[in-house]
Amino acid sequence: MPQPSDIQASPPIDSLIDREARLSIREAILSNDGGEVFFIGRLDRGGVCVEAEPYAFGNRHAVSAIHKAVRPGDVVIHNHPGGLLEPSDADLSVASKLGELAVGCYIVDNECERIRIVVKAFREETLVLLEPDEIASFFAAGGPLARSLQGYENRPQQVRMAREIARAFNENRIAVVEAGTGVGKSMAYLLPAILWAVKNRERVIVSTNTINLQEQLIAKDIPLLRERLGLEFSSEILKGRSNYLCLRRVEYARGERQTAESEDVREHLRGIFEWAPKTKTGDRSELPFAPAREAWEMTMSEADNCLRLKCPFYARCHFYNAKRRAARADLLVVNHHLLMADLAVRRETNNYTSAAVLPPFSRIVFDEAHNVEDVATQYFGLQASQLAFQRQLAKLSATGRARGILSFIARKAEDAAATMPKAVLDQVRHLYYFELEERRDDVEMESKQAFEEVANELLRMQGMLALPPRKEFKRRVAPDMMEGRFWRETVAGAVARVSASVGRLNKKAEEAIRIFEDFPQQSRDELVSPVLEFRAVCGKLAALAGRLNAFFQSGEDYCRWFELRSVRGNPAALTFCCAPLRVAADMRQSIYEPAKTVIMTSATLAVDRRFDFFLKQTGLDEFGANGAEQDSQFQEGGAARPAARVSTLLLATPFDFERQAFVGAPNDIPEPNQPEFPNTLEDMIRHSMYASEGRAFLLFTSYGLLDMMHRRLASEFSARGWLVLKQGQMSRHLLLEQFRAAPHPILFATSSFWEGVDVKGQTLQCLVLTRLPFQVPTEPILEARLEQIALEGRNPFMELTVPSAIIRFRQGFGRLIRARTDRGAVLICDPRVATRQYGRLFLRSLPTEAIHVGRCESVMERIRAFFASG
């Protein structure tokens, strides 16, 4: 047992526990009324505690079981409420047992400003490197995976990928890996990631773009590895905060339910109230129905609407419980948007060692990495819409003034003020029924007028009085626009007026909230929730006004544009939009430089079997990596050269496309911009559907062409007994569910169905790609990027437009063959793949060279023969 004489003098506390961890310790002690709290602290590799999770509150009987919750290298921290840090006999007994487990022990004061080391934290000084042969043996014919999966086949590409990723972990590299469909990339990166996390006690983040892949990893792949590896490790999925139910807001919403505008919303709220006591996670995806937006917004967790440790539901909070589980996880699965949010906070605060949105990490795997640039563009951009202002203002007061936060607070305050001087009651009524309502109406009037003035001027520039129903248009802020009256007066004036009105509302709100400081404690407690809701709305309005100002003031590195849409009740709903022209520098600063290992993987990263485009768009080109052939390509050199960090690897699909698939590309049909194209496309779709008996995805690049073909063909196909589905009829999940269940389904789809959809077997046997998926060149951000490339003297079409379309084209093509037993035909209805010089780049990027290019009649005959033979 350690003796007091053995205990060393303690260094400054900030060298042992970082600021964020100290704050969380202080808050937990405060919430326990200053009583004793025991924490489990997690250390970074430098030996600094970066996470402190409360384990026991003043209960030494619970402390006796703490050894079951700690791991070697952790530290147990507890406070002495009296302020004296001398360890007691009980402290020394606990510390002795912890020391035997290689766990440290600290004592702190209630403010977490002073510290006493009882047992020094144990630090592992060396990394345990991964053994490539050990990893390869897992995938061997007689290995653990083969014994788990019926019909398992050893895939050399999978082993190659796993070895490459192990090397990236061992050598702190950035690895870019394209793994064709069927390689088994999830297992290839999960195995090294898990082994690394367990052996080195370093958390690994796995980030995906789609929910489908997240659920596959958590529900299928990771449990299989846990069972077969025989290792103890924890894995969790963490979603964005708005995905979790807030129990305090549920209770508040019960009282506010009747203020909801529609019966549908009230009905959905009743469903949420019924679900709330049953759910263990509070995850929105577990709801048995899709809640109305307003109903979920009234009950979801929000950062600016959170009491944290002061909340009576803190111990049961679904969001904080998810974060606690995430803090203990060896492997944490998130999505790209949440990871970008975390990285943005870390960059802004220069904090890469303690918790931010996510717990600390330095090893990242990006799956579906072909989406990373788009997600970064969205995340580092901003939007402020007229509708967003209206939604927040409606929360303050709604139709007839009988609904909304202001009237709710006023009624509660009137009840509380009944026993107080009449002057206080009069002041409450005047503030909440008159002054705040006036300020709120002022924001509504100014924002409505400002947005309408800008919208009307934009319409005038287009020669229009109003937008047709369900139409939209976008107008980029070009340099010449900024020189004119519209920008300098109309837009500048709109931004200034809206910002000023929001400022006046928030100033009055603070005055109105301060009045409750003199209310009795019980009354203040009853007002906590509605006042917090009020503050949150005011904060969101201030944030929207801040976005308007940022839009107006952003520099030449950003693209700015206006979006006008015709929506119900508003013929010209306006949104101010802004996005960075390039995200490469942001990604270098936020991801590659602070992280030790970064894995970028997808089935579609290369263009014409080279990585140049992906590397340039994501900022990896400056690390010196070159496009890869079939082998890894490394830039060798001294340790100071950043090129030594980057490796690329291109792995072909193990599927036999020459045997499993027919690919046809007619070269004698009209191009998509020619008037004859729709009739020709209609005939090709009809004849291919007759050949395949439905069982098809028809993928479009525009809703206009999709609607036209659906109108022309849907009734004809339905008459044959085939199930005809159309994107937009129902949710994507339900569309796929019905498609998989039908014997002869046909799905007319666009956008999101080009990727992230997995339908195996005979249900999907025909894929029609109606045209090459070029982005619309008038999209503001694309237009600005193309102009920038042209100004730099390069070819924007070949450098950006074509490579982006090829990645999208390959994603669409990949929807068909998803297993070795799949069989089907792909019909490419855009002749440009055969008649234009750039078309061969599209064809060379496909996983097969057996592509039948020829007259339409010949291609259709070959498709009929293909299905007749199978």
Buried (B, 14 or more C-beta within 10 A) or exposed (E): EBEEEEBEEBEEBEEBBBEBBBBBBBBBBBBBEEEBBBBBBBBBBEBBBBBBBBBBBBEEEEBEEBBEBBBEBBBBBBBBBEEEBEBEEEBBBBBBBBBEBBBBBBBBBBEBEBBBBBBBBBEBEEBEBBEBEEBBBBBEEEBBBBEEEEEBEBBEBBBBBBBBBBBBBBBBBBBBBBBBBBBBBBBBBBBBBBBBBBBBBBBBBBBBBBBBBBBBBBEEBBEBBBEBBEEEBBBBBBBBBBBBBBBBBBBBBBEBBEBBEEEEBBEBBEBBBEBBEEBEBBBBEEBEEEBBEBBBBBBBBBEBBBBEBEBEBBEEBBBBBBBBBBBBBBBBBBBBBBBBBBBBBBBEEEBBBBBBBBBBBBBBBBBBBBBBBBBBBBBBBBBBBBBBBBBBBBBBBBEEEEBBBBBBBBEBBBEBBEEBEEEBBEBBBEBBBEBBBEBBBBBBEBBBEBBBBBBBBBBEEEEBEEBEEEEBBBBBBBEEBEEEEBBEEBBEEBBBBBBBBBBBBBEBBEEBBEBBEEBEEEBBEBBBBBBBBBBBBBBBBBBBBBBBBBBBEBEEEBBBBBBBBBBEEBBBBBBBBBBBBBBBEBBBEBBBEBBBBBBBBBBBBBBBBBBBBBBBBBBBBBBBBBBBEEEBBBBEEEEEEBBBBBBBBBBBBBBEBEEBBBBBBBBBBBEBEEEEBBEBBBEBBBBBBBBBBBBBBBBBBBBEBBBBBBEBBBEEBEEEEBBBBBBBEEEBEEBBEBBEEBEBBBBBBBBEBBBBBBBEEEBBBBBBBBBBBBBEEEBBBBBBBBBBBEEEEEEBBEBBBBBBBBBBBBBBBBBBBBEBEBBBBBBBBBBBBBBBEBBEBBBEBBBBEEBBBBEBEBBBBBBBEBBEEE
